[in-house]
Amino acid sequence: MKRLGSVVFLGLVAWCLAAAPTKLTVALNFPATDVTFTNIQSMAAAFVKANAGVQIDVVNLPDYENTMKTKMAANDLPDLWTTHGWSVIRYSEYLRPLNDRPWFARINPAIKPVVTDAGGKVFVLPMDVDMAGIVFNKDVLDQAKVNPYAIKTWQDFMDACEKIKAIGKTGVDIGGKSGDDRWTVGNFYDWVAPSFLVTNPKSNSVASLKDGSFDWTNWEPVARLLVTFRDKGYLNPDYTQGTWQEVGQNMAAGKDGFGLFGNYLIGEAKKYNPKGHYGFMPVPAAAADDTPSLITGERTAIGVWKDDKAMAVSLKFLDYLAQPANINRVAKGNAIPTGLVGEGYKTDAGDLTPYFEKVKGYRTFPYFDRVYLPSGMWDTMCVTGVGLLADTMTVEQAAEEMKNTYSTLMAR
């Protein structure tokens, strides 16, 4: 009888283990209100419904970059996560190569070099391709009599902001709140810095930025532009308290002329006003002898932890995300090209199609901090920017802080 009881008990244990759900955590660097977050959350729910015994938690980690660094140091990572521009340089040693996936051959040629390491390995599914300029509310610009495609330099841009200010609107909504929203300020630098330090073929700092010899007094004009925007009244009035959600809401409500963000801002604005008229333009040049340009890189790129204990299920979910309907949905939500191309994949830019036509032929450059700065400087960009807005830091102090972080990281 005892033996029979033991057999029954062991059978129950085995049944419970077999019935235990497989739980995946998918970490995204997008706020929970962001259209990409809600889209992937919806896809996860559909996958769970079709796959009994699977649970998926889609989460936004607080202070994403630093939290992920802590998790890497502890080798305790989510099953899947977004790499926010760092799939090769920062995360590749923790990610499973994905060259064997059925969708690998369909990666968009525009993004493939960005997500491929020197050995030809790809570690993420690029769901879309960030093709960024400066977003604008067309109705506001029309009211202010501003032609965005006549803007060639930052001086031209400030002249446009002056016209927008004159009609009682905000020239540039920068968000600006410290904490989780301070990335909005770092984004300002990612948009502005290339025009001062990278894009001009006649005079740039590309070599010195990469070899560690960069003179950080050359950062001061970049930082000073942010202060100039503030002092001239071109920023949102709550520039030390504004949130990312409010940037989208303000753009949707026609309170702002410009936003120095990618087309994902348009997706955010359309959540609040889908009938609004939005467009995007190239990023102005800093010097009159240079020309405007575009920014490109990863937007929604998802990889799988190489030590994942639920590898088979994680890969199945990733392949599910790679299906045309899901890729097209994410790309459409951000109003940018799809990360995979070929049969079934279609970039639906909708009313942004004419704007993509307008920017054809413009030069493209990668996100500044992802290529021209050592890994780890993003937070310093954000912190010094917030300090400048709050007037707790001078331009010279901001440049010195950037220099100190750069020197420390380059020495590692």
C-alpha positions in Angstrom: 0.0 0.0 0.0 2.9 2.3 0.9 4.5 1.6 -2.4 1.3 2.4 -4.3 1.0 5.6 -2.4 4.5 6.6 -3.3 3.8 5.9 -6.9 0.7 8.0 -6.8 2.6 10.8 -5.0 5.4 10.8 -7.6 2.9 10.7 -10.4 1.2 13.8 -8.9 4.5 15.6 -8.7 5.3 14.8 -12.3 1.9 15.9 -13.4 2.3 19.2 -11.5 5.7 19.8 -13.0 4.4 19.1 -16.5 1.5 21.4 -15.9 3.5 24.2 -14.6 3.3 27.2 -17.0 6.4 28.4 -18.9 6.8 32.1 -17.9 8.6 34.5 -20.1 9.6 38.1 -19.2 9.9 40.5 -22.1 11.6 43.7 -21.0 11.0 46.8 -23.2 12.7 50.2 -22.9 9.5 51.9 -24.0 7.1 53.5 -21.4 3.9 51.5 -20.7 1.9 54.2 -22.5 4.0 54.0 -25.7 2.3 52.6 -28.8 5.1 50.1 -29.2 4.7 48.8 -25.7 1.0 48.4 -26.1 1.4 46.7 -29.5 3.8 44.1 -28.2 1.8 43.6 -25.1 -1.2 42.8 -27.3 0.9 40.4 -29.4 2.0 38.6 -26.3 -1.6 38.2 -25.2 -2.5 36.7 -28.5 0.5 34.3 -28.4 -0.4 33.2 -24.9 -4.0 32.5 -26.0 -2.8 30.3 -28.8 -0.1 28.5 -26.7 -1.5 26.8 -23.6 0.8 26.7 -20.7 2.7 29.9 -21.6 2.6 33.1 -19.6 4.3 36.3 -20.8 5.0 39.4 -18.7 5.8 42.5 -20.8 7.5 44.9 -18.5 9.1 48.4 -18.6 12.1 48.3 -16.4 12.7 51.5 -14.4 15.9 53.4 -15.4 16.2 50.8 -18.1 19.8 51.2 -19.1 21.2 51.1 -15.6 18.9 48.3 -14.6 20.1 46.2 -17.6 23.7 46.9 -16.7 23.0 45.5 -13.2 21.3 42.5 -14.6 24.2 41.8 -17.0 26.7 42.0 -14.1 24.7 39.5 -12.2 24.0 37.4 -15.3 20.3 37.5 -14.4 18.6 38.8 -17.5 15.0 38.7 -18.9 14.1 36.0 -21.4 13.8 38.6 -24.1 14.6 42.3 -24.2 14.9 45.4 -26.4 18.4 46.5 -27.1 17.7 50.2 -27.6 20.5 50.7 -30.2 23.1 48.5 -28.5 22.5 44.9 -29.8 26.1 44.5 -30.9 28.3 46.8 -28.8 26.7 46.3 -25.4 24.5 43.2 -25.4 25.8 40.8 -28.0 27.8 38.7 -25.5 24.6 38.0 -23.6 22.4 37.3 -26.6 21.8 34.2 -28.6 22.8 34.6 -32.3 19.8 34.5 -34.5 21.2 33.8 -38.0 19.4 30.4 -37.9 15.9 31.9 -37.7 13.6 31.6 -40.7 13.3 35.4 -41.0 17.0 36.1 -40.9 17.4 36.5 -44.7 14.6 39.1 -44.7 16.3 41.6 -42.6 16.0 45.1 -44.2 19.3 46.0 -45.8 19.0 49.5 -44.3 19.3 48.1 -40.8 21.3 44.9 -41.3 24.8 46.6 -41.0 23.7 48.2 -37.7 22.7 44.9 -36.1 25.5 42.7 -37.5 28.8 42.2 -35.7 32.2 41.9 -37.3 31.7 38.1 -37.6 28.4 38.4 -39.4 26.2 37.5 -36.4 22.9 39.1 -35.8 21.5 39.0 -32.2 18.1 40.7 -32.6 14.9 40.7 -34.5 14.7 44.3 -35.9 10.9 44.9 -36.0 11.3 48.3 -37.6 14.0 50.8 -38.8 14.4 54.1 -37.1 14.5 56.7 -39.9 14.5 59.9 -37.9 14.4 63.6 -38.4 12.5 66.3 -36.5 8.8 65.8 -36.1 6.4 68.8 -36.5 2.8 69.6 -36.3 1.9 70.8 -39.8 -1.1 72.9 -38.7 1.1 74.9 -36.2 3.8 75.5 -38.8 1.3 76.6 -41.4 -0.3 79.0 -38.9 3.2 80.4 -38.1 4.0 80.5 -41.9 7.0 78.2 -41.5 8.3 76.0 -44.3 10.2 73.2 -42.6 12.1 72.3 -45.8 13.5 75.8 -46.1 15.3 75.2 -42.7 18.9 74.4 -43.4 20.8 75.5 -40.2 20.0 75.7 -36.5 19.8 79.5 -36.9 17.1 78.9 -39.5 15.4 76.6 -37.0 15.5 79.2 -34.2 14.0 81.8 -36.6 11.2 79.3 -37.2 10.8 78.9 -33.4 10.5 82.6 -33.0 7.6 82.7 -35.5 5.9 79.8 -33.6 6.5 81.6 -30.3 4.9 84.7 -31.8 1.6 82.9 -32.3 1.5 81.7 -28.7 2.8 78.2 -29.3 5.8 76.2 -28.1 8.7 75.9 -30.5 10.2 72.7 -29.2 8.7 70.3 -26.6 11.7 68.7 -24.9 9.9 67.0 -21.9 12.7 67.5 -19.5 11.6 65.9 -16.2 14.4 64.2 -14.2 14.1 60.5 -13.5 12.6 58.1 -16.1 11.7 61.0 -18.5 15.2 62.6 -18.6 15.9 60.5 -21.7 14.0 63.2 -23.6 16.8 65.6 -22.8 19.5 63.1 -23.8 17.6 62.7 -27.1 18.1 66.4 -27.8 21.9 65.8 -27.7 21.6 62.7 -30.0 19.8 65.0 -32.5 22.0 68.0 -32.2 25.5 66.7 -31.6 26.1 65.1 -35.1 25.5 68.4 -36.8 28.3 70.0 -34.7 30.7 67.1 -34.6 30.1 64.5 -37.3 28.1 65.5 -40.4 30.3 68.3 -41.9 32.8 66.6 -44.3 35.0 69.7 -44.2 35.4 69.8 -40.5 34.4 67.1 -38.0 35.6 65.3 -34.9 34.8 61.7 -35.9 38.4 60.5 -35.6 39.1 62.1 -32.2 35.8 61.0 -30.7 36.7 57.4 -31.5 40.4 57.4 -30.5 39.9 59.2 -27.2 41.6 62.5 -28.1 38.4 64.6 -28.4 38.7 68.1 -27.1 35.6 68.5 -24.9 35.5 72.3 -25.2 34.0 71.4 -28.6 31.0 70.0 -26.7 30.2 73.4 -25.4 28.4 74.7 -28.5 26.2 71.6 -28.4 25.3 72.2 -24.8 24.9 75.9 -25.3 22.2 75.4 -28.0 20.0 73.7 -25.4 20.5 76.7 -23.0 19.8 79.1 -25.9 16.5 77.4 -26.7 15.6 77.7 -23.0 16.6 81.3 -22.6 14.8 82.4 -25.8 11.6 80.8 -24.6 11.5 78.1 -27.3 11.0 75.2 -25.0 7.8 73.9 -23.3 7.2 76.1 -20.2 7.6 73.1 -17.8 10.9 72.1 -19.3 12.2 70.7 -16.0 8.9 68.8 -15.3 7.6 67.8 -18.7 7.0 64.0 -19.3 7.2 61.9 -22.5 3.5 61.4 -22.3 2.9 65.1 -22.3 5.2 65.6 -25.3 2.8 63.4 -27.3 -0.3 65.0 -25.8 1.0 68.5 -26.6 2.0 67.7 -30.1 -1.5 66.1 -30.6 -3.2 69.2 -29.2 -1.4 71.6 -31.5 0.5 73.3 -28.7 4.0 72.5 -30.2 5.7 73.2 -33.4 8.6 70.7 -33.3 9.7 67.7 -31.3 13.3 66.5 -31.6 12.4 62.8 -31.6 11.9 60.1 -34.2 8.6 59.3 -36.0 7.6 57.4 -32.9 6.5 60.8 -31.6 3.9 60.8 -34.4 2.7 57.4 -33.3 2.4 58.8 -29.8 0.6 61.9 -30.9 -1.9 59.9 -33.0 -3.0 58.1 -29.8 -4.5 61.3 -28.6 -5.4 62.9 -31.9 -5.4 60.5 -34.9 -6.7 63.2 -37.2 -3.8 65.5 -36.5 -1.5 66.6 -39.3 2.1 65.6 -38.5 5.3 65.4 -40.6 9.0 65.2 -40.3 12.0 67.1 -41.7 15.8 66.5 -41.8 17.9 67.7 -38.8 19.5 71.1 -39.5 23.2 71.6 -40.0 25.3 73.6 -37.5 27.3 75.4 -40.2 26.3 77.1 -43.4 28.7 75.0 -45.4 27.1 71.7 -44.3 23.7 70.3 -45.2 20.8 68.8 -43.2 20.8 65.0 -42.5 18.8 62.1 -41.0 19.4 59.8 -38.1 19.1 56.0 -38.4 19.5 53.0 -36.1 17.6 50.4 -34.1 14.1 51.3 -32.9 12.3 48.1 -31.9 14.9 45.4 -31.8 14.4 42.3 -29.6 16.9 39.6 -28.6 16.9 36.4 -26.5 19.1 35.7 -23.5 21.8 33.1 -24.5 21.3 31.3 -21.1 17.5 31.4 -21.2 16.0 28.4 -19.5 12.9 28.7 -21.7 14.9 29.1 -25.0 12.5 27.0 -27.2 9.5 29.0 -26.1 11.3 32.4 -26.3 12.5 31.6 -29.8 8.9 30.6 -30.8 7.6 33.9 -29.5 10.3 35.8 -31.3 9.4 34.0 -34.5 5.8 34.9 -33.9 6.8 38.6 -33.5 8.6 38.3 -36.9 5.3 37.4 -38.7 4.4 40.0 -41.3 1.2 41.2 -39.5 3.2 41.9 -36.3 6.2 43.5 -38.0 3.9 45.7 -40.1 1.9 46.7 -37.0 4.9 47.8 -35.0 6.4 49.7 -37.9 3.1 51.4 -38.7 2.7 52.4 -35.1 6.1 54.2 -35.2 5.5 55.5 -38.8 8.8 54.1 -40.0 10.0 51.3 -42.3 9.7 47.6 -41.5 12.7 45.8 -40.1 12.0 42.8 -42.3 11.2 43.0 -46.1 9.9 40.7 -48.7 6.6 38.9 -49.3 3.9 40.0 -46.7 6.0 42.8 -45.2 4.8 46.3 -46.1 5.8 49.7 -44.8 2.6 51.6 -44.3 3.6 55.1 -43.7 0.1 56.3 -44.3 -0.1 60.1 -44.5 3.7 60.3 -43.8 4.4 58.8 -47.3 4.9 62.2 -48.9 7.4 63.1 -46.2 9.5 60.0 -46.8 9.5 61.1 -50.4 10.7 64.5 -49.4 13.7 63.2 -47.5 14.9 60.8 -50.1 18.6 61.5 -50.9 19.5 63.1 -47.6 22.5 61.7 -45.8 22.0 59.4 -42.8 24.1 59.1 -39.7 23.8 56.7 -36.7 22.7 57.8 -33.3 25.5 59.8 -31.9 26.1 58.1 -28.5 25.8 54.6 -30.0 28.8 55.1 -32.3 30.9 58.1 -31.4 30.9 57.7 -27.6 31.9 54.8 -25.4 29.1 52.6 -24.0 27.8 54.1 -20.8 27.7 57.8 -21.6 24.0 58.0 -22.3 23.2 58.6 -18.7 25.7 61.4 -18.5 24.2 63.1 -21.5 20.8 63.0 -19.8 22.0 64.1 -16.4 24.1 67.1 -17.7 21.2 68.1 -20.0 18.8 68.1 -17.1 21.3 70.1 -15.0 21.6 72.7 -17.7 17.8 73.1 -18.0 17.5 73.4 -14.2 20.4 75.9 -14.1 22.3 73.8 -11.6 25.1 73.3 -14.1 26.9 75.7 -16.5 27.8 74.8 -20.1 31.5 74.5 -19.1 30.6 72.2 -16.2 28.4 70.1 -18.4 31.3 69.7 -20.9 33.7 68.9 -18.1 31.4 66.2 -16.7 31.1 64.7 -20.2 34.9 64.7 -20.5 35.4 63.0 -17.1 32.9 60.2 -18.0 34.4 59.8 -21.5 38.0 59.6 -20.1 37.0 57.0 -17.5 35.1 54.8 -20.0 37.7 55.1 -22.7 40.4 53.9 -20.3 38.6 50.6 -19.6 
